[in-house]
Amino acid sequence: MSTLVVAEIKGDSLKKVSKELASAGRALGGPVAALIFNGTDDQCKELLSAGADVALKATLAEYSPQGAAQIAAAVARARGAQLVLLPHSIQGKDFAGRLAVKLGAALVADVVGVKGAAGDLEVRKPVYSGKAYASVKVKGPAVLTVRPNAIEVTSYTGESKIEAVSEGEGSVTARLSDIDASGGSKVQLQDASIIVSGGRGIKGPENWPLLQELCDVLGAALGASRAAVDAGWIAHSHQVGQTGKTVSPNCYIACGISGAIQHMAGMGSSKYIVAINKDADAPIFKVATYGVVDDLFKVVPALTAEFKKVLG
Ligand SMILES: Cc1cc2nc3c(=O)[nH]c(=O)nc-3n(C[C@H](O)[C@H](O)[C@H](O)COP(=O)(O)OP(=O)(O)OC[C@H]3O[C@@H](n4cnc5c(N)ncnc54)[C@H](O)[C@@H]3O)c2cc1C
């Protein structure tokens, strides 16, 4: 099935989800074209090795949802793409709807799995705050936003190339004027494959360094429960849950978090959940893959020390 992947860059790096999308397109049979705005050849090569047949370099002087949708729609039409995959990121969500309208395609958001053939897709997505999964049948062209970490990156060694595309952004009436990046974690929560999260059990903001040290050793992002955010211990940008971020890492380490339904709505689809809580009856243990019933102030430093030894 002819698939167009729209890649995303953060700083100087290609976001891992972009490679996941290329691999998803490859698993559906290809051909796969990957569109990248202002990308480098090295970033294009990463897309090619993850499943794209062709990496298409486009120029977008300044990001706008209108401009991005205009270019992506023109490229999708030119290549006869029946499926367009975007990251379920702030940027992907920002222009996926506009792109679907331009292409007359169905839009399914927050996808965690896709199979089928052109014009007959079956798409899996969480519903009811992650308490259930829905299978959505799509009978025509489709635009999907795919949750980071939901698809495995596979390597591709087929024939591939890098091309420049000349589609313009058209007339743009709304532009992003500013981004306030204050309070963000060192590693972005939604892209992280490991998250260490703290709740009311960490007792106060002076104890974040304990969790941050574990994050640094594991290359993890720092998350928090709403109780910790509401107490003013950390910025809302770290909050995981129904009124915070939805994450799907390979490993979620919950420290001093009880596991309220609203918290689990944001992290329940994590592959492995590790809970550290001194209350054996805490609901988090119902979803935990591994549980430690003990004081986090004892367990977290011990884990950090052990991981330092193992990971060097
Ligand atoms: C509409 C709505 C939306 C909400 N949205 C969110 C959301 O997005 N995200 C979210 O997280 N919550 C959300 N909540 C709040 C949610 O209901 C809970 O109140 C919140 O998740 C509790 O946070 P917590 O687990 O950190 O605190 P608590 O429930 O107080 O749990 C603290 C835990 O720490 C353990 N503990 C204490 N000391 C230690 C120690 N030394 N070592 C180990 N364990 C220890 C305790 O045993 C306890 O289980 C929402 C609520 C509502 C009503």
PDBQT file of the ligand as one rigid body, heavy atoms in Angstrom, charges set to zero:
ROOT
HETATM    1  C1  LIG A 401     -10.922  15.008  36.725  1.00  0.00    +0.000 C 
HETATM    2  C2  LIG A 401      -9.655  14.511  37.326  1.00  0.00    +0.000 A 
HETATM    3  C3  LIG A 401      -8.529  14.457  36.546  1.00  0.00    +0.000 A 
HETATM    4  C4  LIG A 401      -7.329  13.957  37.099  1.00  0.00    +0.000 A 
HETATM    5  N1  LIG A 401      -6.227  13.890  36.296  1.00  0.00    +0.000 NA
HETATM    6  C5  LIG A 401      -5.095  13.341  36.806  1.00  0.00    +0.000 A 
HETATM    7  C6  LIG A 401      -3.938  13.159  36.002  1.00  0.00    +0.000 A 
HETATM    8  O1  LIG A 401      -3.883  13.571  34.829  1.00  0.00    +0.000 OA
HETATM    9  N2  LIG A 401      -2.853  12.576  36.543  1.00  0.00    +0.000 N 
HETATM   10  C7  LIG A 401      -2.814  12.152  37.848  1.00  0.00    +0.000 A 
HETATM   11  O2  LIG A 401      -1.775  11.625  38.275  1.00  0.00    +0.000 OA
HETATM   12  N3  LIG A 401      -3.899  12.311  38.625  1.00  0.00    +0.000 NA
HETATM   13  C8  LIG A 401      -5.027  12.911  38.158  1.00  0.00    +0.000 A 
HETATM   14  N4  LIG A 401      -6.073  13.104  38.981  1.00  0.00    +0.000 N 
HETATM   15  C9  LIG A 401      -5.881  12.890  40.428  1.00  0.00    +0.000 C 
HETATM   16  C10 LIG A 401      -5.970  11.453  40.851  1.00  0.00    +0.000 C 
HETATM   17  O3  LIG A 401      -7.321  11.128  41.138  1.00  0.00    +0.000 OA
HETATM   18  C11 LIG A 401      -5.130  11.212  42.134  1.00  0.00    +0.000 C 
HETATM   19  O4  LIG A 401      -5.548  12.114  43.139  1.00  0.00    +0.000 OA
HETATM   20  C12 LIG A 401      -3.640  11.399  41.929  1.00  0.00    +0.000 C 
HETATM   21  O5  LIG A 401      -3.200  10.656  40.813  1.00  0.00    +0.000 OA
HETATM   22  C13 LIG A 401      -2.902  10.903  43.174  1.00  0.00    +0.000 C 
HETATM   23  O6  LIG A 401      -1.538  11.144  43.029  1.00  0.00    +0.000 OA
HETATM   24  P1  LIG A 401      -0.495  10.270  43.832  1.00  0.00    +0.000 P 
HETATM   25  O7  LIG A 401      -0.649   8.852  43.455  1.00  0.00    +0.000 OA
HETATM   26  O8  LIG A 401       0.836  10.919  43.663  1.00  0.00    +0.000 OA
HETATM   27  O9  LIG A 401      -0.923  10.527  45.360  1.00  0.00    +0.000 OA
HETATM   28  P2  LIG A 401      -1.593   9.556  46.394  1.00  0.00    +0.000 P 
HETATM   29  O10 LIG A 401      -2.826   8.973  45.875  1.00  0.00    +0.000 OA
HETATM   30  O11 LIG A 401      -1.653  10.335  47.663  1.00  0.00    +0.000 OA
HETATM   31  O12 LIG A 401      -0.545   8.372  46.532  1.00  0.00    +0.000 OA
HETATM   32  C14 LIG A 401       0.725   8.508  47.115  1.00  0.00    +0.000 C 
HETATM   33  C15 LIG A 401       1.300   7.099  47.229  1.00  0.00    +0.000 C 
HETATM   34  O13 LIG A 401       2.628   7.191  47.686  1.00  0.00    +0.000 OA
HETATM   35  C16 LIG A 401       2.861   6.072  48.545  1.00  0.00    +0.000 C 
HETATM   36  N5  LIG A 401       3.985   6.444  49.421  1.00  0.00    +0.000 N 
HETATM   37  C17 LIG A 401       4.021   7.383  50.385  1.00  0.00    +0.000 A 
HETATM   38  N6  LIG A 401       5.261   7.444  50.917  1.00  0.00    +0.000 NA
HETATM   39  C18 LIG A 401       6.012   6.524  50.272  1.00  0.00    +0.000 A 
HETATM   40  C19 LIG A 401       7.364   6.099  50.364  1.00  0.00    +0.000 A 
HETATM   41  N7  LIG A 401       8.219   6.681  51.225  1.00  0.00    +0.000 N 
HETATM   42  N8  LIG A 401       7.803   5.094  49.577  1.00  0.00    +0.000 NA
HETATM   43  C20 LIG A 401       6.967   4.476  48.698  1.00  0.00    +0.000 A 
HETATM   44  N9  LIG A 401       5.660   4.843  48.548  1.00  0.00    +0.000 NA
HETATM   45  C21 LIG A 401       5.199   5.858  49.323  1.00  0.00    +0.000 A 
HETATM   46  C22 LIG A 401       1.561   5.874  49.290  1.00  0.00    +0.000 C 
HETATM   47  O14 LIG A 401       1.457   4.540  49.757  1.00  0.00    +0.000 OA
HETATM   48  C23 LIG A 401       0.545   6.199  48.204  1.00  0.00    +0.000 C 
HETATM   49  O15 LIG A 401       0.110   5.028  47.521  1.00  0.00    +0.000 OA
HETATM   50  C24 LIG A 401      -7.284  13.575  38.464  1.00  0.00    +0.000 A 
HETATM   51  C25 LIG A 401      -8.434  13.642  39.240  1.00  0.00    +0.000 A 
HETATM   52  C26 LIG A 401      -9.603  14.106  38.690  1.00  0.00    +0.000 A 
HETATM   53  C27 LIG A 401     -10.825  14.158  39.541  1.00  0.00    +0.000 C 
ENDROOT
TORSDOF 0
